[in-house]
């Protein structure tokens, strides 16, 4: 323990010294950022990122000694909090025997066990698990499966997808093509991506009728419908009812299209059930999973298909095989972390904790209702959202949250909380008070 503390102290001193070299705006003039390219950031004008020394539970400890309560669980991954001892021990044990081995021609117990457990947990006959390393790639694999499914059945023209306004499915080219470019981060790519059909969710008779007509008119070209069930995440934390998803299932069956659920964000308890699809009484043909799969420890993703879909690939013809294989697919460390995470869901009351968080979010964010500039407040499971008319300066708002001792990252016109399920009542109340205070301070 003394050695661990000593190491942390050295890291803290080193990071503090590195940061003190310059107070300049990040970019070419900042030597500390000379060789990194930050995500979702204009490097010339981006605010300086905060050097982190360590994490524990729901706390982020900065190199300068400050301590933040994390309100978004590192992009919704750390569902058990940071550094959970069971996951850490599982990774350390696996590291001692085999950190990685290629999954072509070789397999290992962690992956086999994880695939079996996912197949047992998922609804509706989703039973064939293809591993990859990120949510975007899991979506790409799902799209590739759907397209090749029709090719293998001798149907060549079905290569387009139906997706929805407000959707975000990832940053790779295929995933971008089924995201809403108008409301998302990739508007500059309009006209350069594969053409898809981006339409309204069937939440009312008009939208349902329009989608029915589209699927009928384009039945020879549409391979699948892809949707984030119940909550559209990075596209604005927009909620929709399970009835819309049941309607999608019915329309997909009616017009001979596949149905893909992107549960990269919603999977593993976030909406109140282990998977959002459990609340719909239907099942997709393919599901994409990632983020909380390893409890926020290591990169891992899975694309899971039904037996019906897999059967189209089962053949003596080698050309009907799914020709895809990420180098680090089924990484042993990631699979060990995922198995340990599933152990925690089995042994600890995670879904009850999510229900408790939902109740606290509904109460704690309620004071935002009726405030000037607030369009709405909504809660689904461990997702709490305050939607504003606008946010004029995202960087300033994010900095204000840091001043209040919390790490919250508004997107677009939305302030949201997606904390670890293990967060304490006091910590969650601190997060909610910070949100209410920041909203109250907004000038419109």
Secondary structure by P-SEA (a helix, b strand, c coil): caaaaaaaaaaaaaaaaaaacccccccccccccccccccccccccccbbbbbccccccccccccccccccccccccccccccccaaaaaaaaaaaaccccccccccccaaaaaaaaaaaaaccccccbbbbbccaaaaaaaaaaaaaaaaaaaccccccbbbbbccccccccaaaaaaccccccccccccccccbbbbbcccccaaaaaaaaaaaaaacccccccccccccccccccccccaaaaaaaaaaaaaabbbbbbccccccccccccccccccccccccbbbbccccccccbbbbbbbbcaaaaaaaccccccccccccccccccaaaaaaaaaaaaaaaccaaaaaaaaaaaaaaaaacccccccccccccccccbbbbbccccccaaaaaaaaaaacbbbbbcccbbbbbccccccaaaaaaaaaaaaaaaaaccc
